[in-house]
């Protein structure tokens, strides 16, 4: 009766970007992205030895910078 497919949850995981992808999207250096992460301005998640930034956190960061 099973078709071998893994059932997916209703809510999918957020899109995660690397620091390089986030830097490219904002046209800044990866060093700037890492500085924003370490200062707490940009929310990021550490996975192993790498940082990941969710698309929604990056959009919120841009929105907050626009309002400042």
C-alpha positions in Angstrom: 0.0 0.0 0.0 3.0 2.3 0.5 4.4 4.0 -2.6 7.8 4.5 -0.9 7.5 8.2 -0.7 8.4 10.0 2.5 5.5 12.2 3.6 6.3 15.9 3.7 5.1 18.2 6.5 2.6 20.8 5.6 5.1 23.5 6.3 8.4 23.2 4.5 11.7 24.3 5.9 12.8 27.9 5.2 15.2 28.6 2.4 18.7 28.9 3.8 21.5 30.9 2.2 25.2 30.7 2.6 27.1 33.8 3.7 28.4 34.0 0.1 24.9 33.9 -1.3 23.7 36.5 1.1 26.7 38.7 0.3 25.9 38.4 -3.4 22.3 39.3 -2.9 23.2 42.4 -0.9 26.3 43.2 -3.1 28.6 43.3 0.0 31.6 41.2 1.0 31.3 38.0 3.0 33.3 39.8 5.7 30.5 42.4 6.0 27.9 39.6 6.4 30.0 37.9 9.1 30.4 41.3 10.9 26.6 41.8 10.8 26.2 38.3 12.2 28.7 38.7 15.0 27.2 42.0 16.0 23.7 40.5 16.2 22.3 42.7 13.4 21.7 39.8 11.1 20.2 36.6 12.4 22.1 33.4 11.3 22.3 29.8 12.3 25.5 27.9 12.7 25.4 24.4 11.1 28.7 22.7 11.8 31.4 25.2 10.8 29.2 27.1 8.5 26.6 29.9 8.8 23.2 29.8 7.2 20.8 32.8 6.9 17.1 32.2 6.2 15.6 34.1 3.3 13.0 35.6 5.7 15.7 36.8 8.2 17.6 38.4 5.3 14.4 40.1 4.1 13.7 41.4 7.7 17.2 42.7 7.9 16.8 44.6 4.7 13.5 46.0 5.8 14.9 47.1 9.2 17.9 48.8 7.4 15.5 50.6 5.1 13.5 52.0 8.0 16.6 53.2 9.9 
